[in-house]
Amino acid sequence: MNNFRFYQLVSIMTLTLLVFACEHETDTFDGPFLVDRFGEFAVLETLSASQSTVDFAAGENIVFSAAFNKNVNWVLQITGTESGAIKRIEGFDRELNADNATWLGGTTELPFFKAEICTVELLVPEEPDFINSLDVEIISTKIYEGSLFTDFETDAGADIFFGNFEFELSPQSGRQNDMPAAQGEYYFLFEGTDNVVANFFVGLININSTITGETYAQFPTTVPEDLYFNCFIYADGGPHGIAVIQFVYDTNDNGVFDDGTDEIFQVPGDFPLNWEGWQHINHPMSEVGISQEQLEKIVSIRVLLISDMNAQPDPPLQVDFGIDFLTFTAGGPLEL
């Protein structure tokens, strides 16, 4: 009988401990969960920045801070007042700190930022009446990785051969700053004539590797699988233009581009210009079918504008695009 009472007592104590343990776990889990889901939103700390000016080129960054009473979806949007560049940082937390809200100078939407004042806005989509904002100033911009081929910031002179087939390019074609470039102040514009001629091969440029100061293009690696070509292309959404990018290998080792003699390698697929705004184009050089030995003697990059005459109405519509910031990176595409 004593043994029975002993085991009965042990069973009651064990059950009691389990009940208390379960209640404790439930309290720990449901409390924050219920506040996050149903609690009224409140701001504990308004948006602030670790510094009001930043020198990205010197390796500085900005940490943004804020705090709420519960976990929320938040969006930090940084907009360049001159460039129009946009950087977005998003998260689901109850605070912004160095772990989730550090800006290293990059962009989410092209163009790149300039040395400029930027407006920073903190938004909570589920709380449309809430907004915090402040301004920060970029003293110098982020230095991007890779080997720059050209960004058209200086007049290339004889380093760029301009090819205009039967006057099918408009006088506007060439180095321009009539709108925000993807990077810096200038980009290169291809603009075909419209309602004049039946455009097909509208125009091209050969950008000689001497634009880099060397006979052949300089790369961070010559392993085709590890080397990425990057550029930014601007399109206005017109459906009939096609951009083509080619690389010229110096077949006869004379250090200059010889049309009809040197070997051409083309980025596969071409680029139908059916989007609006600047877009980051990138491809591993292994996709163009070039070898490591041939990469070491790239003497020119050729960029062409083609009109899709199979789809054009009569008379044909204008085709155009802009290109900027041709660069090569190792191990992956350029990180914006």
Contacts in CASP RR format, 6 or more apart in sequence:
PFRMAT RR
TARGET T0000
AUTHOR 0000-0000-0000
METHOD contacts of the structure
MODEL  1
MNNFRFYQLVSIMTLTLLVFACEHETDTFDGPFLVDRFGEFAVLETLSAS
QSTVDFAAGENIVFSAAFNKNVNWVLQITGTESGAIKRIEGFDRELNADN
ATWLGGTTELPFFKAEICTVELLVPEEPDFINSLDVEIISTKIYEGSLFT
DFETDAGADIFFGNFEFELSPQSGRQNDMPAAQGEYYFLFEGTDNVVANF
FVGLININSTITGETYAQFPTTVPEDLYFNCFIYADGGPHGIAVIQFVYD
TNDNGVFDDGTDEIFQVPGDFPLNWEGWQHINHPMSEVGISQEQLEKIVS
IRVLLISDMNAQPDPPLQVDFGIDFLTFTAGGPLEL
32 70 0 8 1.000
32 71 0 8 1.000
35 69 0 8 1.000
35 70 0 8 1.000
36 70 0 8 1.000
36 71 0 8 1.000
36 72 0 8 1.000
39 69 0 8 1.000
39 70 0 8 1.000
41 68 0 8 1.000
41 69 0 8 1.000
41 70 0 8 1.000
41 72 0 8 1.000
41 124 0 8 1.000
41 126 0 8 1.000
41 127 0 8 1.000
41 130 0 8 1.000
42 68 0 8 1.000
42 69 0 8 1.000
43 66 0 8 1.000
43 67 0 8 1.000
43 68 0 8 1.000
43 69 0 8 1.000
43 130 0 8 1.000
43 132 0 8 1.000
44 67 0 8 1.000
44 68 0 8 1.000
44 69 0 8 1.000
45 65 0 8 1.000
45 66 0 8 1.000
45 67 0 8 1.000
45 95 0 8 1.000
46 66 0 8 1.000
46 132 0 8 1.000
47 64 0 8 1.000
47 65 0 8 1.000
47 66 0 8 1.000
47 96 0 8 1.000
47 120 0 8 1.000
47 122 0 8 1.000
47 132 0 8 1.000
47 133 0 8 1.000
47 134 0 8 1.000
48 64 0 8 1.000
48 65 0 8 1.000
48 66 0 8 1.000
48 134 0 8 1.000
49 62 0 8 1.000
49 63 0 8 1.000
49 64 0 8 1.000
49 65 0 8 1.000
49 120 0 8 1.000
49 134 0 8 1.000
49 136 0 8 1.000
50 62 0 8 1.000
50 63 0 8 1.000
50 64 0 8 1.000
50 65 0 8 1.000
51 60 0 8 1.000
51 62 0 8 1.000
51 136 0 8 1.000
52 135 0 8 1.000
52 136 0 8 1.000
52 137 0 8 1.000
53 136 0 8 1.000
53 137 0 8 1.000
53 138 0 8 1.000
53 139 0 8 1.000
54 60 0 8 1.000
54 61 0 8 1.000
54 62 0 8 1.000
54 103 0 8 1.000
54 105 0 8 1.000
54 136 0 8 1.000
54 137 0 8 1.000
54 138 0 8 1.000
54 139 0 8 1.000
55 139 0 8 1.000
55 140 0 8 1.000
56 104 0 8 1.000
56 105 0 8 1.000
56 138 0 8 1.000
56 140 0 8 1.000
56 141 0 8 1.000
56 142 0 8 1.000
56 143 0 8 1.000
57 140 0 8 1.000
57 141 0 8 1.000
57 142 0 8 1.000
57 143 0 8 1.000
58 140 0 8 1.000
61 102 0 8 1.000
61 103 0 8 1.000
61 104 0 8 1.000
61 105 0 8 1.000
62 102 0 8 1.000
62 103 0 8 1.000
62 136 0 8 1.000
63 97 0 8 1.000
63 98 0 8 1.000
63 101 0 8 1.000
63 102 0 8 1.000
63 103 0 8 1.000
64 76 0 8 1.000
64 89 0 8 1.000
64 96 0 8 1.000
64 101 0 8 1.000
64 102 0 8 1.000
64 103 0 8 1.000
64 120 0 8 1.000
64 122 0 8 1.000
65 95 0 8 1.000
65 96 0 8 1.000
65 97 0 8 1.000
65 101 0 8 1.000
66 74 0 8 1.000
66 95 0 8 1.000
66 96 0 8 1.000
66 101 0 8 1.000
66 122 0 8 1.000
66 132 0 8 1.000
67 94 0 8 1.000
67 95 0 8 1.000
67 96 0 8 1.000
68 74 0 8 1.000
68 94 0 8 1.000
68 95 0 8 1.000
68 124 0 8 1.000
69 94 0 8 1.000
70 94 0 8 1.000
71 92 0 8 1.000
71 93 0 8 1.000
71 94 0 8 1.000
72 92 0 8 1.000
72 93 0 8 1.000
72 94 0 8 1.000
72 124 0 8 1.000
72 126 0 8 1.000
72 127 0 8 1.000
73 90 0 8 1.000
73 91 0 8 1.000
73 92 0 8 1.000
73 124 0 8 1.000
73 125 0 8 1.000
73 126 0 8 1.000
74 90 0 8 1.000
74 91 0 8 1.000
74 92 0 8 1.000
74 93 0 8 1.000
74 96 0 8 1.000
74 122 0 8 1.000
74 123 0 8 1.000
74 124 0 8 1.000
75 88 0 8 1.000
75 89 0 8 1.000
75 90 0 8 1.000
75 91 0 8 1.000
75 122 0 8 1.000
75 123 0 8 1.000
75 124 0 8 1.000
75 125 0 8 1.000
76 88 0 8 1.000
76 89 0 8 1.000
76 90 0 8 1.000
76 96 0 8 1.000
76 101 0 8 1.000
76 120 0 8 1.000
76 121 0 8 1.000
76 122 0 8 1.000
76 123 0 8 1.000
77 86 0 8 1.000
77 87 0 8 1.000
77 88 0 8 1.000
77 120 0 8 1.000
77 121 0 8 1.000
77 123 0 8 1.000
78 86 0 8 1.000
78 87 0 8 1.000
78 88 0 8 1.000
78 89 0 8 1.000
78 103 0 8 1.000
78 118 0 8 1.000
78 119 0 8 1.000
78 120 0 8 1.000
78 121 0 8 1.000
78 136 0 8 1.000
79 85 0 8 1.000
79 86 0 8 1.000
79 118 0 8 1.000
79 119 0 8 1.000
79 121 0 8 1.000
80 86 0 8 1.000
80 113 0 8 1.000
80 114 0 8 1.000
80 116 0 8 1.000
80 117 0 8 1.000
80 118 0 8 1.000
80 119 0 8 1.000
81 116 0 8 1.000
81 117 0 8 1.000
81 118 0 8 1.000
81 119 0 8 1.000
82 114 0 8 1.000
82 116 0 8 1.000
82 117 0 8 1.000
83 111 0 8 1.000
83 112 0 8 1.000
83 113 0 8 1.000
83 114 0 8 1.000
83 116 0 8 1.000
83 180 0 8 1.000
84 111 0 8 1.000
84 180 0 8 1.000
85 107 0 8 1.000
85 109 0 8 1.000
85 110 0 8 1.000
85 111 0 8 1.000
85 112 0 8 1.000
85 113 0 8 1.000
85 114 0 8 1.000
86 107 0 8 1.000
86 108 0 8 1.000
86 109 0 8 1.000
87 103 0 8 1.000
87 105 0 8 1.000
87 106 0 8 1.000
87 107 0 8 1.000
87 108 0 8 1.000
87 109 0 8 1.000
87 113 0 8 1.000
88 108 0 8 1.000
88 109 0 8 1.000
89 100 0 8 1.000
89 101 0 8 1.000
89 103 0 8 1.000
91 100 0 8 1.000
93 100 0 8 1.000
96 122 0 8 1.000
104 142 0 8 1.000
105 113 0 8 1.000
105 138 0 8 1.000
105 141 0 8 1.000
105 142 0 8 1.000
106 112 0 8 1.000
106 113 0 8 1.000
106 142 0 8 1.000
106 336 0 8 1.000
107 113 0 8 1.000
107 336 0 8 1.000
108 336 0 8 1.000
110 182 0 8 1.000
110 232 0 8 1.000
110 277 0 8 1.000
110 278 0 8 1.000
110 279 0 8 1.000
110 280 0 8 1.000
110 336 0 8 1.000
111 180 0 8 1.000
111 181 0 8 1.000
111 182 0 8 1.000
111 183 0 8 1.000
111 184 0 8 1.000
111 232 0 8 1.000
111 278 0 8 1.000
112 141 0 8 1.000
112 142 0 8 1.000
112 182 0 8 1.000
112 183 0 8 1.000
112 184 0 8 1.000
112 325 0 8 1.000
113 138 0 8 1.000
113 141 0 8 1.000
113 142 0 8 1.000
114 138 0 8 1.000
114 141 0 8 1.000
114 184 0 8 1.000
115 138 0 8 1.000
115 139 0 8 1.000
115 140 0 8 1.000
115 141 0 8 1.000
116 137 0 8 1.000
116 138 0 8 1.000
117 135 0 8 1.000
117 136 0 8 1.000
117 137 0 8 1.000
117 138 0 8 1.000
118 135 0 8 1.000
118 136 0 8 1.000
118 137 0 8 1.000
118 138 0 8 1.000
119 133 0 8 1.000
119 134 0 8 1.000
119 135 0 8 1.000
120 133 0 8 1.000
120 134 0 8 1.000
120 135 0 8 1.000
120 136 0 8 1.000
121 131 0 8 1.000
121 132 0 8 1.000
121 133 0 8 1.000
122 131 0 8 1.000
122 132 0 8 1.000
122 133 0 8 1.000
123 130 0 8 1.000
123 131 0 8 1.000
124 130 0 8 1.000
144 327 0 8 1.000
144 334 0 8 1.000
144 335 0 8 1.000
145 329 0 8 1.000
145 334 0 8 1.000
145 335 0 8 1.000
146 220 0 8 1.000
146 327 0 8 1.000
146 328 0 8 1.000
146 329 0 8 1.000
146 330 0 8 1.000
146 334 0 8 1.000
147 212 0 8 1.000
147 217 0 8 1.000
147 218 0 8 1.000
147 219 0 8 1.000
147 220 0 8 1.000
147 327 0 8 1.000
147 328 0 8 1.000
147 329 0 8 1.000
148 212 0 8 1.000
148 325 0 8 1.000
148 326 0 8 1.000
148 327 0 8 1.000
149 207 0 8 1.000
149 209 0 8 1.000
149 211 0 8 1.000
149 212 0 8 1.000
149 217 0 8 1.000
149 301 0 8 1.000
149 326 0 8 1.000
149 327 0 8 1.000
149 328 0 8 1.000
150 156 0 8 1.000
150 207 0 8 1.000
150 211 0 8 1.000
150 212 0 8 1.000
150 326 0 8 1.000
151 183 0 8 1.000
151 184 0 8 1.000
151 186 0 8 1.000
151 324 0 8 1.000
151 325 0 8 1.000
151 326 0 8 1.000
152 175 0 8 1.000
152 181 0 8 1.000
152 186 0 8 1.000
152 187 0 8 1.000
152 188 0 8 1.000
152 324 0 8 1.000
153 184 0 8 1.000
153 185 0 8 1.000
153 186 0 8 1.000
155 175 0 8 1.000
156 175 0 8 1.000
156 207 0 8 1.000
156 211 0 8 1.000
158 208 0 8 1.000
159 207 0 8 1.000
159 208 0 8 1.000
159 210 0 8 1.000
159 211 0 8 1.000
160 205 0 8 1.000
160 206 0 8 1.000
160 207 0 8 1.000
160 208 0 8 1.000
160 211 0 8 1.000
161 205 0 8 1.000
161 206 0 8 1.000
161 208 0 8 1.000
161 257 0 8 1.000
162 173 0 8 1.000
162 174 0 8 1.000
162 205 0 8 1.000
163 169 0 8 1.000
163 203 0 8 1.000
163 204 0 8 1.000
163 205 0 8 1.000
163 206 0 8 1.000
164 173 0 8 1.000
164 203 0 8 1.000
165 201 0 8 1.000
165 202 0 8 1.000
165 203 0 8 1.000
166 197 0 8 1.000
167 193 0 8 1.000
167 197 0 8 1.000
168 192 0 8 1.000
168 193 0 8 1.000
168 196 0 8 1.000
168 197 0 8 1.000
168 199 0 8 1.000
168 201 0 8 1.000
168 202 0 8 1.000
168 203 0 8 1.000
169 190 0 8 1.000
169 191 0 8 1.000
169 192 0 8 1.000
169 193 0 8 1.000
169 202 0 8 1.000
169 203 0 8 1.000
169 305 0 8 1.000
170 191 0 8 1.000
170 192 0 8 1.000
170 193 0 8 1.000
170 318 0 8 1.000
172 178 0 8 1.000
172 189 0 8 1.000
172 191 0 8 1.000
173 189 0 8 1.000
173 190 0 8 1.000
173 191 0 8 1.000
173 192 0 8 1.000
173 203 0 8 1.000
174 188 0 8 1.000
174 189 0 8 1.000
174 190 0 8 1.000
175 186 0 8 1.000
175 187 0 8 1.000
175 188 0 8 1.000
175 189 0 8 1.000
176 186 0 8 1.000
176 187 0 8 1.000
176 188 0 8 1.000
176 189 0 8 1.000
177 185 0 8 1.000
177 186 0 8 1.000
177 187 0 8 1.000
178 189 0 8 1.000
181 187 0 8 1.000
181 324 0 8 1.000
182 232 0 8 1.000
182 234 0 8 1.000
182 278 0 8 1.000
182 324 0 8 1.000
182 325 0 8 1.000
183 232 0 8 1.000
183 324 0 8 1.000
183 325 0 8 1.000
186 324 0 8 1.000
187 232 0 8 1.000
187 234 0 8 1.000
187 322 0 8 1.000
187 323 0 8 1.000
187 324 0 8 1.000
188 205 0 8 1.000
188 303 0 8 1.000
188 322 0 8 1.000
188 323 0 8 1.000
188 324 0 8 1.000
189 320 0 8 1.000
189 321 0 8 1.000
189 322 0 8 1.000
190 202 0 8 1.000
190 203 0 8 1.000
190 243 0 8 1.000
190 303 0 8 1.000
190 305 0 8 1.000
190 320 0 8 1.000
190 321 0 8 1.000
190 322 0 8 1.000
190 323 0 8 1.000
191 318 0 8 1.000
191 320 0 8 1.000
192 199 0 8 1.000
192 202 0 8 1.000
192 203 0 8 1.000
192 305 0 8 1.000
192 307 0 8 1.000
192 318 0 8 1.000
192 319 0 8 1.000
192 320 0 8 1.000
193 199 0 8 1.000
193 318 0 8 1.000
194 315 0 8 1.000
194 316 0 8 1.000
194 317 0 8 1.000
194 318 0 8 1.000
195 315 0 8 1.000
195 316 0 8 1.000
196 315 0 8 1.000
197 316 0 8 1.000
198 309 0 8 1.000
198 312 0 8 1.000
198 316 0 8 1.000
199 307 0 8 1.000
199 309 0 8 1.000
199 312 0 8 1.000
199 316 0 8 1.000
199 319 0 8 1.000
200 306 0 8 1.000
200 307 0 8 1.000
200 309 0 8 1.000
201 304 0 8 1.000
201 306 0 8 1.000
202 304 0 8 1.000
202 305 0 8 1.000
202 306 0 8 1.000
202 307 0 8 1.000
202 319 0 8 1.000
203 304 0 8 1.000
203 305 0 8 1.000
204 302 0 8 1.000
204 303 0 8 1.000
204 304 0 8 1.000
204 305 0 8 1.000
205 302 0 8 1.000
205 303 0 8 1.000
206 248 0 8 1.000
206 257 0 8 1.000
206 300 0 8 1.000
206 301 0 8 1.000
206 302 0 8 1.000
207 300 0 8 1.000
207 301 0 8 1.000
207 302 0 8 1.000
207 303 0 8 1.000
207 326 0 8 1.000
208 256 0 8 1.000
208 257 0 8 1.000
208 299 0 8 1.000
208 300 0 8 1.000
209 215 0 8 1.000
209 216 0 8 1.000
209 217 0 8 1.000
209 298 0 8 1.000
209 299 0 8 1.000
209 300 0 8 1.000
209 301 0 8 1.000
212 218 0 8 1.000
215 255 0 8 1.000
215 299 0 8 1.000
216 250 0 8 1.000
216 255 0 8 1.000
216 296 0 8 1.000
216 297 0 8 1.000
216 298 0 8 1.000
216 299 0 8 1.000
217 298 0 8 1.000
217 299 0 8 1.000
217 301 0 8 1.000
217 328 0 8 1.000
219 227 0 8 1.000
219 295 0 8 1.000
219 328 0 8 1.000
219 330 0 8 1.000
220 227 0 8 1.000
220 328 0 8 1.000
220 329 0 8 1.000
220 330 0 8 1.000
221 227 0 8 1.000
221 330 0 8 1.000
221 331 0 8 1.000
222 292 0 8 1.000
222 295 0 8 1.000
222 296 0 8 1.000
223 292 0 8 1.000
224 284 0 8 1.000
224 285 0 8 1.000
224 286 0 8 1.000
224 288 0 8 1.000
224 289 0 8 1.000
224 290 0 8 1.000
224 291 0 8 1.000
224 292 0 8 1.000
224 295 0 8 1.000
225 284 0 8 1.000
225 286 0 8 1.000
226 284 0 8 1.000
226 330 0 8 1.000
226 331 0 8 1.000
226 332 0 8 1.000
227 284 0 8 1.000
227 285 0 8 1.000
227 286 0 8 1.000
227 295 0 8 1.000
227 328 0 8 1.000
227 329 0 8 1.000
227 330 0 8 1.000
227 331 0 8 1.000
228 282 0 8 1.000
228 283 0 8 1.000
228 284 0 8 1.000
228 285 0 8 1.000
228 328 0 8 1.000
228 329 0 8 1.000
228 330 0 8 1.000
228 331 0 8 1.000
228 332 0 8 1.000
228 333 0 8 1.000
228 334 0 8 1.000
229 245 0 8 1.000
229 247 0 8 1.000
229 267 0 8 1.000
229 282 0 8 1.000
229 283 0 8 1.000
229 284 0 8 1.000
229 285 0 8 1.000
229 326 0 8 1.000
229 328 0 8 1.000
230 280 0 8 1.000
230 281 0 8 1.000
230 282 0 8 1.000
230 325 0 8 1.000
230 326 0 8 1.000
230 327 0 8 1.000
230 328 0 8 1.000
230 329 0 8 1.000
230 333 0 8 1.000
230 334 0 8 1.000
231 245 0 8 1.000
231 281 0 8 1.000
231 282 0 8 1.000
231 323 0 8 1.000
231 324 0 8 1.000
231 325 0 8 1.000
231 326 0 8 1.000
231 327 0 8 1.000
232 278 0 8 1.000
232 279 0 8 1.000
232 280 0 8 1.000
232 281 0 8 1.000
232 323 0 8 1.000
232 324 0 8 1.000
232 325 0 8 1.000
233 243 0 8 1.000
233 271 0 8 1.000
233 273 0 8 1.000
233 278 0 8 1.000
233 279 0 8 1.000
233 281 0 8 1.000
233 321 0 8 1.000
233 322 0 8 1.000
233 323 0 8 1.000
234 277 0 8 1.000
234 278 0 8 1.000
234 279 0 8 1.000
234 321 0 8 1.000
234 322 0 8 1.000
234 323 0 8 1.000
234 324 0 8 1.000
235 273 0 8 1.000
235 274 0 8 1.000
235 275 0 8 1.000
235 276 0 8 1.000
235 277 0 8 1.000
235 279 0 8 1.000
235 321 0 8 1.000
235 322 0 8 1.000
236 273 0 8 1.000
236 276 0 8 1.000
236 277 0 8 1.000
236 320 0 8 1.000
237 273 0 8 1.000
237 274 0 8 1.000
237 275 0 8 1.000
237 276 0 8 1.000
238 273 0 8 1.000
238 274 0 8 1.000
238 317 0 8 1.000
238 319 0 8 1.000
239 272 0 8 1.000
239 274 0 8 1.000
239 308 0 8 1.000
239 311 0 8 1.000
240 307 0 8 1.000
240 308 0 8 1.000
240 311 0 8 1.000
240 312 0 8 1.000
240 316 0 8 1.000
240 317 0 8 1.000
240 319 0 8 1.000
241 272 0 8 1.000
241 273 0 8 1.000
241 305 0 8 1.000
241 306 0 8 1.000
241 307 0 8 1.000
241 308 0 8 1.000
241 319 0 8 1.000
241 320 0 8 1.000
241 321 0 8 1.000
242 270 0 8 1.000
242 271 0 8 1.000
242 272 0 8 1.000
242 273 0 8 1.000
242 305 0 8 1.000
242 306 0 8 1.000
242 307 0 8 1.000
242 308 0 8 1.000
242 319 0 8 1.000
243 270 0 8 1.000
243 271 0 8 1.000
243 273 0 8 1.000
243 303 0 8 1.000
243 304 0 8 1.000
243 305 0 8 1.000
243 306 0 8 1.000
243 321 0 8 1.000
243 323 0 8 1.000
244 266 0 8 1.000
244 267 0 8 1.000
244 270 0 8 1.000
244 271 0 8 1.000
244 303 0 8 1.000
244 304 0 8 1.000
244 305 0 8 1.000
244 306 0 8 1.000
245 266 0 8 1.000
245 267 0 8 1.000
245 271 0 8 1.000
245 281 0 8 1.000
245 301 0 8 1.000
245 302 0 8 1.000
245 303 0 8 1.000
245 304 0 8 1.000
246 264 0 8 1.000
246 265 0 8 1.000
246 266 0 8 1.000
246 267 0 8 1.000
246 301 0 8 1.000
246 302 0 8 1.000
246 303 0 8 1.000
246 304 0 8 1.000
247 264 0 8 1.000
247 265 0 8 1.000
247 266 0 8 1.000
247 285 0 8 1.000
247 288 0 8 1.000
247 290 0 8 1.000
247 298 0 8 1.000
247 300 0 8 1.000
247 301 0 8 1.000
247 302 0 8 1.000
248 257 0 8 1.000
248 262 0 8 1.000
248 263 0 8 1.000
248 264 0 8 1.000
248 265 0 8 1.000
248 298 0 8 1.000
248 299 0 8 1.000
248 300 0 8 1.000
248 301 0 8 1.000
248 302 0 8 1.000
249 262 0 8 1.000
249 263 0 8 1.000
249 264 0 8 1.000
249 265 0 8 1.000
249 290 0 8 1.000
249 294 0 8 1.000
249 297 0 8 1.000
249 298 0 8 1.000
249 299 0 8 1.000
250 256 0 8 1.000
250 257 0 8 1.000
250 262 0 8 1.000
250 297 0 8 1.000
250 298 0 8 1.000
250 299 0 8 1.000
251 258 0 8 1.000
251 261 0 8 1.000
251 262 0 8 1.000
251 263 0 8 1.000
252 258 0 8 1.000
252 261 0 8 1.000
252 262 0 8 1.000
253 297 0 8 1.000
255 297 0 8 1.000
255 299 0 8 1.000
256 299 0 8 1.000
257 299 0 8 1.000
257 300 0 8 1.000
262 299 0 8 1.000
262 300 0 8 1.000
263 294 0 8 1.000
264 302 0 8 1.000
265 288 0 8 1.000
265 289 0 8 1.000
265 290 0 8 1.000
265 294 0 8 1.000
266 288 0 8 1.000
267 283 0 8 1.000
267 287 0 8 1.000
267 288 0 8 1.000
268 283 0 8 1.000
268 287 0 8 1.000
268 288 0 8 1.000
270 306 0 8 1.000
271 281 0 8 1.000
272 308 0 8 1.000
273 319 0 8 1.000
273 320 0 8 1.000
273 321 0 8 1.000
278 324 0 8 1.000
280 333 0 8 1.000
280 334 0 8 1.000
280 336 0 8 1.000
282 329 0 8 1.000
282 332 0 8 1.000
282 333 0 8 1.000
282 334 0 8 1.000
284 332 0 8 1.000
285 295 0 8 1.000
301 326 0 8 1.000
303 323 0 8 1.000
305 319 0 8 1.000
305 320 0 8 1.000
305 321 0 8 1.000
306 319 0 8 1.000
307 316 0 8 1.000
307 319 0 8 1.000
309 316 0 8 1.000
327 334 0 8 1.000
END
